[in-house]
């Protein structure tokens, strides 16, 4: 939303600098995303009188002598068809920038030129498009002689020396009332500590009088009694609202043509529409747009006679209902849309003629032949309109306002104001207003103590009262707070406390620290932190990878894609499935790094994973597990990478005081799937499976285009957390006895170690066993395994002899 | 091996059948071609399968209990100097430690959640346009990879409610990974980290909230900071604020250069009610902000995409 500071200042007396005003709006109302400074945009652009205009033969050009208030006339060649002697036009002086181009990379500077080789032309007479007041390029702009004289700066006449605020709409989602300049100004007054008074009563007079006036109900049912001259003339209009949840209030004013609206001159309203991001189009559309910017209430105009013809009745029957699936409607922009059951439609009798809140239909569009108008001013369910917006992709200024939930209190008054603005061409034939369940006044009770208690402030009773009253709240007692009709968002104490805190400035609240208790450590975070330190020491690199992966990635890693939760609105197919395990993502990153190239590395990640197989937990959300994955890769083809991965996991677990045992890989769970069973293992502790380690299937390795030296592991961190111990018993003995032992065997290393342990137990001695080497001659089944034994006590040689016999 | 030979012969036969196509009536050629193609593909798949099986059969089994392969050296770690920790994770640890020292318990946020926790329990009216602002992903089942760590507020309140019964406060922070359906560029990621804070007691104030947040940021950036707020809108807090800090000089900031660090506010009574806490008796405040941004500012990083890149050129800097 764009807010013109000059327009704003018409409604509130701003005594602070613009910088301070912008800061205060930011701190107390809404984020100001930017300030567009237009204070020099119309420099050197002045009003001139065309003193003479001579057609240049055989061209469309006119040779003009213009008077800019100085004694000397200036010659300008003009190509516009409407240039004529005596008119007031807008002259862009040589050296000035064309306003429509000021924000372009290379703004267009007007110069002095020779036209057709002989006519000097200084500067240019400007059209509306060049002045950035719309797209009209049919002629030059004409200025009302009652409003200006030659030499007047254009900026002075229309208050164009302005700053435009770019407002971030999102943080006003709950404040539909601020989507009109009046509501915005009311807030600014409140922020500045002033009571909001309209600066220009003519702007607001109608709103006040209409709100105070009793209106006849519409012809719904038996028809009204026709009180007053402006009330509905017995049954002239029938409004039917199927369900007041979709439309709280529907007001119409019927206008009858009695003359032409002459639009000859550039108006202040044109400039306001432009500064607010809209475009002047024609008098009727401009009036409705202007009022929307002023009050936040969108309006729509139907051609009365077309409306009646479509419905086939002699008087308009307006029917507001939900569309039926499959119903069709051709919109104003000629597009035919298929409606669905969430769309609200305005029907003539039962035939849809407009998509409520979004766009009018073609069949009832006003045009230059329109004699009578149905002017609609209504509110619609923001929930339905939001769906309409999404389903049909309509994002207009009007629907932006409707989807905030416009209050219903002012619909008729705004339509009436519109009628007044169009009075040169139209007069009110009748009005109708269907408002089945008028909104109730919201009353909230809140005390000074509650306000200060929640904010941590010491605001006194009077300050609180005035602050609320400044923006239209009625405050009685200590405090009964009545919300004004436009504040449909005030329901509970906290809503009122927010108003007080915000309007007086959150920045004025003193930051204080409450006394705090003691917290206990989160064990999983502590574990991960510990692992991070250990792994860094081990020369490994921690990575983070996306939680979403592609079907292709899972297939490459030999995983079943059906075991993944699938994102239906993913950014790309690469991010469609929720990952089941960590390792596949690491294989992907291993490729990236091997290509850079890094010759050797071990990358790991600790993160959460989900598998459909695991089902739901007690809260009925998917079971989640914390996992650690690691992949190590080298740019070489020789060697059994399995043992390096095993070494990493074994040592890591040892640091966490977890004993590990490696068993043949048999499992077929998702975590095990990328691994080659002949060169991978299941990791156990205390008889429980806690992970997998090993090399990957040939197919997997090839799919990821990785070199042969490749292995990894995946650990169940929920189990690790259970098993990890913070400390271990340390046995320090002064006299250790160290021996080396070599045994020839056809058994596995594990079996050999088990045997050694048996012997030690039998002899009642303890020793730490660590490997030295494994030697296996070519073509032999027998290996020579050497281990180092560190005894915690003295032993005699007979034990060694016994061990050598194994 | 024999099987592979057989399959290859079969493939050859099929290939030779293609030449027969010229003897077939033109209207039947299409059908003939499709049939041959189908058979050919079947054979090719079988060949691939057999070849793979052969390749797998060649795989030498290892003694998985051994420390190394026969005649190979015992494995060692890579050079300690090559090791690195992920900056987001180490900084997250710092964040957690600071909050812990201020008396906050720590929970980790979920990475797949439901509509109830993401929106309903946070006082978002059903189908309210405010839900659109979060650009959420959804699964086929309607589950949501959370777009904010606030998805944990209801759980945190319930889990620590007993503190209130024991006359203590609820003070908990909830870091975690969150997701937004938005295009990625140097300052936007669809996957990032946030940290939520929840505080409930009988008499806490907005002043306390501002105090705690200022304290946190001053501890995190290890210096005094200027703070600022602006009104915001979140259905789950009332009043709602955006919290800003003035970019410290030491990090290249200029005076008046305020950065939005997080959203915060006093917990909406409905949110307390939905967790079984009586809003007449207790009130609280909550906040949530991005960790990525915090860390980028600290290290002067310009491109958020590095964090999830897995690129060792970047990671080895930390």
Interface residues (C-beta under 8 A of the other chain):
Chain A: X26 X27 X28 X29 X30 X31 X170 X171 X172 X173 X174 X175 X382 X383 X386 X387 X390 X403 X404 X453 X454 X455 X456 X457 X492 X494 X495 X497 X498 X501 X502 X506 X507 X509 X510 X511 X512 X513 X514 X516 X517 X518 X519 X520 X521 X522 X524 X525 X528 X529 X532 X533 X535 X536 X537 X538 X539 X540 X541 X542 X543 X544 X545 X546 X547 X548 X565 X566 X567 X568 X569 X570 X571 X575 X578 X585 X586 X588 X589 X592 X593 X596 X598 X600 X601 X602 X603 X607 X608 X610 X619 X620 X621 X622 X624 X632 X639 X640 X642 X643 X644 X646 X647 X648 X651 X662 X663 X664 X665 X676 X678 X679 X680 X681 X694 X697 X698 X699 X748 X749 X750 X751 X753 X771 X772 X773 X774 X775 X776 X783
Chain B: X52 X55 X56 X59 X60 X61 X62 X63 X64 X65 X66 X67 X68 X69 X70 X71 X72 X74 X75 X76 X77 X78 X79 X80 X81 X82 X83 X84 X85 X86 X88 X89 X90 X93 X96 X99 X100 X102 X103 X104 X105 X106 X107 X108 X110 X111 X112 X113 X114 X117 X126 X127 X128 X129 X130 X132 X133 X137 X138 X139 X140 X141 X143 X145 X155 X168 X169 X171 X177 X179 X181 X183 X184 X190 X191 X199 X201 X203 X204 X205 X206 X207 X208 X210 X211 X212 X213 X214 X215 X227 X228 X229 X230 X231 X232 X233 X238 X239 X240 X241 X242 X266 X268 X269 X283 X307 X308 X309 X310 X311 X312 X313 X315 X316
